[in-house]
Amino acid sequence: MNEEPALESDLLDVTDIDLTRLAELPETALRAALHRILTDHDDLPDQYAAFESAL
């Protein structure tokens, strides 16, 4: 039987990080980036909410 090669990725897997406990993470670039992503855009509307297809 042919065994499929393992899929390898350079992307960071953050599925096990509890984002509600972000403040408890050590001061790292990852923590700063996650905090910025989660807080900077809270007041912006959903950028896709007003999209309508003209087709």
Secondary structure, 3 states (H helix, E strand, C coil): CCCCCCCCCCCCCCCCCCHHHHHHCCCCHHHHHHHHHHHCCCCCCCCCCCCCCCC
